[in-house]
Amino acid sequence: MSFEVIKPGILSTLQDWGRYGYQHIGLTTGGPMDEHAFCWANWLLENEMNMAQIEITWGKLILKAHEPTIIALTGADLKAKLNDQYISPWTTYNISKGDILSFDSPVQGLRAYLAVLGGFNVKDSLGSIATIVREHIGGLANGEPLKEGDLIPFSPSSENHLKRVPKWAIPDYGAPLSLGVMLGYQQDSFSKTALDTFFSTQYEVSQNIDRMGYRLTGTPISGALNGIISEGIAYGSIQVPQDGQPIILMKDRQTIGGYPKLGCLSALGASRLAQRAPGTSVSFFPMEIEQAEAERYLFDQVVLG
């Protein structure tokens, strides 16, 4: 009643919606880097939205099914195969006992999400299955990524459940990326020239990216503050260190930080960034919080019902 990990891939982790209520003791939230793809995967299977999935980063994961089930695959195209047949993301597939699921390197996007009908049956840690390697919490054991020989349990099912995400909801991860930024209370420490530079510059995703943050490279921006007293940090915050190169904080971010923050992406905006590999160009535009709230409201109405 499980998937066996034949090869663990570059970075494959179990993630649910995240671990909330513990940032005051230094535990970050974790959770899916791409909430859009994660939510649609559970939607395809009519799962509860918090049911855990496998987040597959960069591919190379190979799984063997020990029982039948139905899977949903969303997010990046990692040249997935079911046995010897290529399969596309954003749809469901029936899995039989003995089937082999494999993932290669990315064609488009960076992270794929694999959900099973009814979710994976994994014990939670402090109310969540979310894997946070740095903090040794979540996943199958002690925050470890999936490794060869791991068994990921689920409840078997022989149902026929074929469903596909609507075409209008499937992102194009190769399209130009422009993200809305809600300016924060520290915006006054950045001059009009610095803000104009930020919003008119094409930045590039650097090689220095992970689940903690995305470092960008481009025209430096500077502010009046070289540092601040460390304070709590929100998902999607845009820190500006002394070198003037923005850092966008992601799901496994530290809980506090001492760099001034220009503003913040929305969760859906950060999800779009999470699918972009090093070398991708990204630009920004000012966005009011009401616009972000409206976008989220519409998304939740469609996906969460």
Long-range contacts (C-beta under 8 A, 24 or more apart in sequence): 1-66, 1-67, 1-153, 1-154, 1-155, 1-156, 2-66, 2-67, 2-151, 2-152, 2-153, 2-154, 3-63, 3-64, 3-65, 3-66, 3-101, 3-116, 3-151, 3-152, 3-154, 4-63, 4-64, 4-66, 4-149, 4-150, 4-151, 4-152, 5-61, 5-62, 5-63, 5-146, 5-147, 5-148, 5-149, 5-150, 5-151, 5-152, 6-62, 6-63, 6-64, 6-100, 6-148, 7-60, 7-61, 7-62, 7-148, 8-61, 8-145, 8-146, 8-147, 8-148, 8-150, 9-56, 9-57, 9-58, 9-59, 9-60, 9-61, 9-62, 9-103, 9-146, 10-57, 10-58, 10-59, 10-60, 11-57, 11-58, 11-145, 12-54, 12-55, 12-56, 12-57, 12-61, 12-145, 12-146, 13-54, 13-55, 13-57, 13-131, 13-133, 13-139, 13-145, 13-146, 14-52, 14-53, 14-54, 14-55, 14-120, 14-122, 14-129, 14-130, 14-131, 14-138, 14-139, 14-140, 14-146, 14-152, 15-52, 15-53, 15-54, 15-55, 15-129, 15-130, 15-131, 16-50, 16-51, 16-52, 16-53, 16-124, 16-128, 16-129, 16-130, 17-49, 17-50, 17-128, 17-130, 18-128, 18-130, 18-251, 19-125, 19-126, 19-127, 19-128, 19-130, 19-132, 19-137, 19-138, 20-127, 20-128, 21-127, 22-126, 23-232, 23-255, 26-255, 27-126, 27-132, 27-135, 27-137, 27-255, 28-132, 28-135, 28-251, 28-252, 28-253, 28-254, 28-255, 29-130, 29-235, 29-251, 30-128, 30-130, 30-131, 30-132, 30-138, 30-211, 30-251, 30-252, 31-128, 31-130, 31-251, 32-113, 32-251, 33-57, 33-111, 33-211, 33-250, 33-251, 33-271, 33-274, 34-75, 34-111, 34-113, 34-271, 34-272, 34-274, 34-275, 35-267, 35-268, 35-271, 36-171, 36-268, 36-271, 36-272, 36-299, 37-74, 37-75, 37-76, 37-111, 37-112, 37-113, 37-271, 37-275, 38-74, 38-75, 38-113, 39-299, 39-303, 39-304, 40-72, 40-74, 40-90, 40-165, 40-169, 40-303, 41-72, 41-73, 41-74, 41-75, 41-113, 41-114, 41-115, 42-72, 42-115, 43-165, 43-303, 44-72, 44-74, 44-91, 44-92, 44-115, 44-163, 44-164, 44-165, 45-70, 45-72, 45-92, 45-115, 45-116, 45-117, 45-118, 45-161, 45-163, 47-115, 47-117, 47-118, 47-119, 48-119, 49-303, 49-304, 51-115, 51-118, 51-119, 51-120, 52-119, 52-120, 52-122, 52-129, 53-113, 53-114, 53-115, 53-119, 53-120, 54-113, 54-114, 54-115, 54-120, 54-146, 54-152, 55-111, 55-112, 55-113, 56-103, 56-111, 56-112, 56-113, 56-114, 57-110, 57-111, 58-105, 58-106, 58-110, 59-103, 59-104, 59-105, 59-106, 59-112, 60-103, 60-104, 60-105, 61-101, 61-102, 61-103, 61-146, 62-100, 62-101, 62-102, 62-103, 63-100, 63-101, 63-102, 63-152, 64-98, 64-99, 64-100, 64-101, 65-95, 65-96, 65-97, 65-98, 65-99, 65-100, 65-101, 66-97, 66-151, 67-97, 67-154, 67-156, 68-94, 68-95, 68-96, 68-97, 68-156, 68-157, 68-158, 69-95, 69-116, 69-117, 69-154, 69-155, 69-156, 69-157, 70-94, 70-95, 70-116, 70-117, 70-157, 70-159, 70-161, 71-95, 71-101, 71-114, 71-115, 71-116, 71-117, 72-113, 72-114, 72-115, 72-116, 72-163, 73-112, 73-113, 73-114, 74-112, 74-113, 74-115, 74-165, 75-109, 75-111, 75-112, 75-113, 75-275, 76-106, 76-107, 76-108, 76-109, 76-110, 76-111, 76-112, 76-173, 76-275, 77-106, 77-107, 77-108, 77-109, 77-112, 78-103, 78-104, 78-105, 78-106, 78-107, 78-109, 78-112, 79-103, 79-104, 79-105, 79-106, 79-107, 80-104, 80-112, 90-164, 90-165, 90-170, 91-162, 91-163, 91-164, 91-165, 92-161, 92-162, 92-163, 92-164, 94-160, 94-161, 94-162, 106-277, 108-172, 108-173, 108-174, 109-171, 109-173, 109-275, 110-173, 110-274, 110-275, 110-276, 110-277, 111-274, 111-275, 116-154, 117-154, 117-155, 117-157, 117-159, 117-161, 118-154, 118-155, 118-157, 119-154, 120-152, 120-153, 120-154, 121-153, 121-154, 121-155, 122-152, 122-153, 132-252, 133-252, 134-212, 134-252, 169-302, 171-272, 171-275, 173-275, 173-276, 176-281, 176-283, 177-272, 177-273, 177-276, 177-280, 177-281, 177-282, 177-283, 178-282, 178-283, 178-284, 178-285, 179-265, 179-269, 179-272, 179-273, 179-282, 179-283, 179-284, 179-285, 180-265, 180-266, 180-269, 180-284, 180-285, 180-286, 180-287, 180-291, 180-292, 181-238, 181-262, 181-263, 181-264, 181-265, 181-284, 181-285, 181-286, 181-287, 182-263, 182-264, 182-265, 182-266, 182-287, 182-288, 182-289, 182-292, 183-262, 183-263, 183-286, 184-237, 184-261, 184-262, 184-263, 184-264, 186-223, 186-225, 186-228, 186-260, 186-261, 186-262, 187-262, 187-263, 189-223, 189-224, 189-225, 189-260, 190-221, 190-222, 190-223, 190-224, 190-240, 190-260, 190-262, 191-223, 191-224, 194-221, 194-222, 194-223, 195-221, 195-262, 197-221, 198-246, 198-262, 198-284, 199-283, 199-284, 199-285, 199-286, 201-283, 202-281, 202-282, 202-283, 203-246, 203-281, 203-282, 203-283, 203-284, 204-279, 204-280, 204-281, 204-282, 205-273, 205-276, 205-277, 205-278, 205-279, 205-280, 205-281, 205-282, 206-245, 206-278, 207-278, 209-278, 210-250, 210-252, 211-250, 211-251, 211-252, 212-249, 212-250, 212-252, 212-253, 212-254, 213-247, 213-248, 213-249, 213-250, 213-253, 214-247, 214-248, 214-250, 214-273, 214-274, 215-245, 215-246, 215-247, 216-245, 216-246, 216-247, 216-248, 216-282, 217-245, 218-245, 218-246, 220-244, 220-245, 221-246, 221-262, 223-260, 223-262, 225-260, 227-258, 227-259, 227-260, 228-258, 228-259, 228-260, 229-258, 230-256, 230-257, 230-258, 231-256, 231-257, 231-258, 232-256, 233-257, 233-261, 234-264, 235-267, 235-270, 236-264, 236-265, 236-266, 236-267, 236-269, 236-270, 237-261, 237-263, 237-264, 238-262, 238-263, 238-264, 238-265, 248-273, 250-274, 266-292, 266-295, 266-296, 267-296, 268-292, 268-295, 268-296, 268-299
